[in-house]
Amino acid sequence: MGIIIIINKAYSILGTIIRNFIYVDEDSFALLYKAMVRRHSEYANLVLCPQKGDIKVIEKVQKKTSKLIISLKHLPYMERIKQASYVKI
């Protein structure tokens, strides 16, 4: 139950970023993601000690976020993470 609340908060913050920034370049978006969204997923990962299924839910947030970077949208998930210098959860 706790993981769902934290993930919903991460999605909410991601939605706020999308609504308030019409055009964001790759570096700025990565900075916003790491500062605002990523910390909620890391909190869920560290504090709640998620099971394997919970990690997949947390990675869905990162997967969706990496698709929002237009220059990386066409790449597979693992390539997007490498290009955007995200860390796999």
matplotlib code that plots the C-alpha trace (Angstrom):
import matplotlib.pyplot as plt

x = [0.0, 2.8, 4.6, 1.4, 1.2, 4.9, 4.7, 1.5, 3.4, 6.2, 3.7, 2.0, 5.3, 6.1, 2.8, 3.5, 6.8, 5.1, 2.4, 4.6, 7.5, 6.5, 10.0, 12.7, 16.0, 17.6, 19.9, 17.2, 14.7, 17.3, 18.0, 14.3, 13.7, 16.6, 15.8, 12.1, 10.9, 13.8, 14.1, 10.6, 11.4, 14.7, 12.8, 10.4, 13.3, 15.3, 12.7, 10.1, 12.6, 10.4, 9.9, 10.7, 7.2, 7.5, 10.8, 9.0, 6.4, 9.2, 10.9, 7.7, 8.0, 11.6, 10.6, 7.8, 10.1, 12.8, 10.2, 9.5, 12.9, 12.2, 15.7, 15.7, 12.1, 13.0, 15.6, 15.0, 14.6, 18.2, 19.7, 17.5, 18.8, 22.4, 22.0, 20.2, 22.7, 20.0, 20.7, 18.7, 16.7]
y = [0.0, 2.5, 1.9, 3.0, 6.3, 7.1, 6.1, 8.2, 11.1, 10.6, 10.5, 13.6, 15.5, 14.2, 15.6, 18.9, 19.1, 18.2, 20.8, 23.6, 23.2, 23.3, 22.7, 21.3, 20.2, 16.8, 18.2, 20.3, 17.5, 15.1, 17.7, 18.1, 14.4, 13.7, 16.5, 16.1, 12.7, 10.3, 11.0, 9.7, 6.4, 6.1, 6.7, 3.9, 1.6, 2.3, 2.7, 0.2, -2.4, -3.4, -6.9, -7.8, -6.7, -3.4, -2.6, -3.1, -0.6, 1.9, 1.3, 2.1, 5.7, 5.8, 4.1, 6.7, 9.5, 8.4, 8.3, 12.0, 13.0, 13.5, 12.8, 9.4, 8.4, 6.0, 4.1, 0.9, 1.4, 0.4, 2.7, 5.6, 5.1, 5.0, 8.1, 10.1, 8.9, 7.5, 4.7, 1.5, 0.8]
z = [0.0, 0.9, -2.4, -4.4, -2.5, -3.2, -6.9, -7.3, -5.8, -8.3, -11.2, -9.8, -9.8, -13.3, -14.5, -12.9, -14.8, -18.1, -17.6, -16.6, -19.0, -22.7, -24.1, -22.0, -23.4, -22.4, -19.7, -18.1, -18.1, -16.5, -13.8, -13.1, -13.0, -10.7, -8.4, -8.1, -9.3, -8.8, -5.0, -4.5, -6.2, -4.4, -1.1, -2.0, -2.9, 0.3, 3.0, 1.9, 0.8, -2.1, -3.5, -7.1, -8.2, -6.5, -8.2, -11.6, -10.5, -9.6, -12.9, -14.8, -13.6, -14.9, -18.2, -18.7, -17.8, -20.3, -23.1, -22.5, -23.8, -27.5, -28.8, -26.9, -27.6, -30.4, -28.4, -26.4, -22.6, -21.6, -24.3, -23.1, -19.5, -20.7, -22.9, -20.2, -17.6, -15.3, -13.0, -13.3, -10.2]

ax = plt.figure().add_subplot(projection="3d")
ax.plot(x, y, z, "-o")
ax.set_aspect("equal")
plt.show()
